[in-house]
């Protein structure tokens, strides 16, 4: 018998709102660099896979507890439905654009598994799963260009540009959040990561790409020298910076 229905929105919408930016940045960049029907199907699959994370996490946590709540049946239903929709979309993309688009997904599969395991144990906000999660999500920025006929090497260069922006951003945001909660957090890891990202962006893309990451470095230097803003303000700022970075990266890869 189907249990009574709980509030559904918290079972579907991820609590980590910053994840939306890390979802759409690679999709927009990949489609800007090499638009195709296969790429559009990959974007659809990525959205469904992203929406599966919250119900899957809750369902796994309930299973590990050996308990069944009003939400449990619905979480299982949503997780299976979203993952099935993602699999169908990826299958359609392979039919349209060929099997090579699966190469980036195969490369990051172990990292995605790490994220799933940490989700199940309610430890998704620690550094390791956050890094693994962004690498896994950024793989769509490589898969979409491959679907659009670009080389595997060029596709991974697109992915690497986003990692040059994303990984430093994670360290930067984590530092500010810790400070906002009264904890001591060094600015050094975030600043070093931004500097390395700028060098990598120049080597991979062009001066335009490097300039975008240098701008992010300046933003980090200013932000880490200032009082930490509220989480919501920080989130919106990072979305704006991410949007600007994607535009710059798209220009760099099409030059």
Buried (B, 14 or more C-beta within 10 A) or exposed (E): EEEEEBEEEEBBEBEBEBBBBBBBBBBBBBBBBBBBEBBBBBBBBBBBBBBBBBBBBBBBBBBEEEEEEEBBBBBBBBBBBBBEBBEBBBEBBBEBBEEBBBBBBEBBEEBBEBBBBBBBEEEBEEEEBBBBBBBBBBBBBBBBBBBBEBEBEBBBBBBBBBBBBBBBBBBBBBBBBBBBEEEEBEBEBBBEBBBBBBEBBBEBBBEBBBBBBBBBBEBBBEBBEEEBBEBEEBBBBBBEBBBBBBBBBBBBBEE
